[in-house]
Amino acid sequence: MTQKPVQSLNSITKMQEGGAPDAPADPIQADFNKGKGYLERNELSLAAAAFHNALIGYQEKGDDPGIANASNQMGHVCLARKEYDQALEHYGQAWKICERLGDQMSLLALSHQYLQVFREQGNFQKAISLSLDLLDKYFANNDPRGAVDILEKMAEIYLEAGKKEKAADAYRTIASIHDNFTHKNIAKSFREKAEELEQGI
């Protein structure tokens, strides 16, 4: 499965006044930007060092959004290194700050990062539990696109856990959502996926 690029919490970062984004006057922001570049190139040791420096700098300034962003990026580095406990620790630090700031969009992004950690750990029970929480949020916010996205992830997790029947149920739910929007061909393709799984049980 191809993963989407890791999402940063840039929405909670204080914008630099003046100066181009690739050449910030703030050396802490410069470290943060270097870290992002290293992470994109999968140079994980260099990324960790740059984000660590940025994190220390933001902590010394008492810049909560900066701390949350650097912690989030450190979580991405640890996830890429398959250091799952450390990833959860860094995401947890970002979570506390975003919760205090009432930043719901960043909390949603972090939930997806937690989901990825649980999934890679093979902790399917936690992954499904978190997926169901996210699904409730998407339905409550009348966000069918988000609901379909998380249902597809749930189907994949169920398959990884060897639960074909549950995966088929997830595909049928996706089909019904597409039916509501008269996406008949897409709905049909997901029903066919469900039927294929059920025939293989």
N, C-alpha and C positions, 0 to 999 in steps of 0.2 A: 504494500500500500504506500502510495506517495504521500508524504506529510506536507502540509502547508507550511510555509516559513513561520518560524516562531513569531508570536505577536509581542511587540513591546508595549509598555504602558505609557507611550509618549503623551497621551492625553492629560496625564497628571504632571508632566514635566513643565517647570517654569521656562518660558521662552527667553532666549537671550535678547537683550536690547542691542540693536544694530549688529553689524558683523554678519558674515555669511555663515550658514549652518555648518559648512565644512571647515571653517576656521574660526571657532569661537574664541572670544577674548578670555573666557573662563577656563583655566587649566583643568579643572575638574570635569567640565563638559567635554574638553578635548580628550581626556582619558576615556570617558564614557563612549565618545564617538569612535575612538580607536578600537575599543573593545567590541563594538558592534561590527566593525569591519573585519576584525580577526575572527569573530564568531561566524560571520557569513562565509569566510574562507576556510572554516573548520580548523583554524589555528587555535586550539582550545587552551593551551597553556598560556599563550600570549593574551587571549581574551580574558582568562581568569585573572591574570595579573592587572590588566587595565581596569576591569570592572571592580576589582578589590581596591585599587587606588581611588577610583571614583567614589566607591562606597564610603571609604574612610573620610574622604574630602567632604562628602555630603553630610556625614555624621558630625564632623567637626563644625560645619555651618549650621547644623540643626535643620537642614532642608529635607522635610519629610517626603515630598514628592520625588526628590532626587534619590533618597534612600530607597524608596519603593521601586523606582525604576532600576537602580543598580542591583538591588536584591533580586528583582525579577530576572534580569539578565544573567546574574550569577546562577540562578535556578536553571536557566536554559543551558548554560555551560555544563553544569553538573548532570543534567538530563542527557546531554550529548555524550558525556563521559560514562553514562550509566551508573552514576553515583546517586542513587535514588533517595537515600535518606537525607543527604546534603541538599538535593534539589528541593525536597519537601520543606526543609528548614528555611531555605532562602525564599521560596514562594510564600511560606507562612509569615515571614517578616513583612513581605510586600502586602500580604492579605490584611494584616493588622492595621497597617497605615491606611490602605484603601478603604477599609471598613470604617475607620475613624473619620476619614475625609468624606464618607458617603459616596464614593466613586463606584457606582453600580456597574458601569461598563467595564472597568478594570477588574472588578471582582468576577464578572462573567468570563473575561479572558483568562484569569487565573484559574477558574474552575476547570476550564478546558486543559490547562497545563497539569493540574492535579490529575485529571482523567487520563492524560497521556502517561504520567508517571505510574499510576495504578495499573494501567494496561500493560506497560512494558515490564512491570514487576511480576505480571501474571496474577495480580490480585483482582480477579474478575468480579468477586463479590462487591468490593469497594467501588470498582469501575462502574458496575451496573447500578449500584445504589446512587452514585453521583449523577449518572446519566438520567436516572428517573427524576431526580431533583431538578436537573436542567430542563428536562422535558416539561415538567410542571410549570417552570418559569416561562418557557416559550409559549405554552398554551395560554397561560394567564395573561401574557403580554400580547396575545393574538399575533404571534410571529410564526407563521407556517413554515417559512424558509428555515428558521432556526430549529424548529421541531423536526423537519425532515432531515436536516444535517445530523442532529443528535440521534435520531432513529437509525440512520445509516451506520453511525459509529456503534450503536448498540447491537445491530445485526452482526457487525464484524466481531465485536467482543463475544457475543453469544457463540459464534462459529469457532472462535479461538478457544472458547471454553467447552466446545463439543456439544453445545445445546442447539441443534438444528431447528427443533420445533419452535423455540423462542425466537430464533433469527427469522424464521418464516413469519411469525406473528408480527415482528417489527416491519418486515417488508409489506405485509398486508395493510398495516396501519399507514405506511407511507403511500401505498396505492390509494387508500381511501381519502387521504389529504389531497392527493393530485386529482382524484375524482371530483372533489368539491370545487376545484378550479377548472374543471373540464379539460384537464390535461390527460386526455383519454389514452394516448399512446404511451406516455410515461407511466401512467397508472397500470396499464396492461403489462408493461415490462417488469414492474415490481411484483405484480401478481404471479407472473411466470417464474420469477426467481423463487417466490414462496413455494410454488407448486413443485419446482425442481428439487428444492430442499426436502419437502415432505415425501417425495417419491424415493429419496435416498435414505429415509429413516428406516 
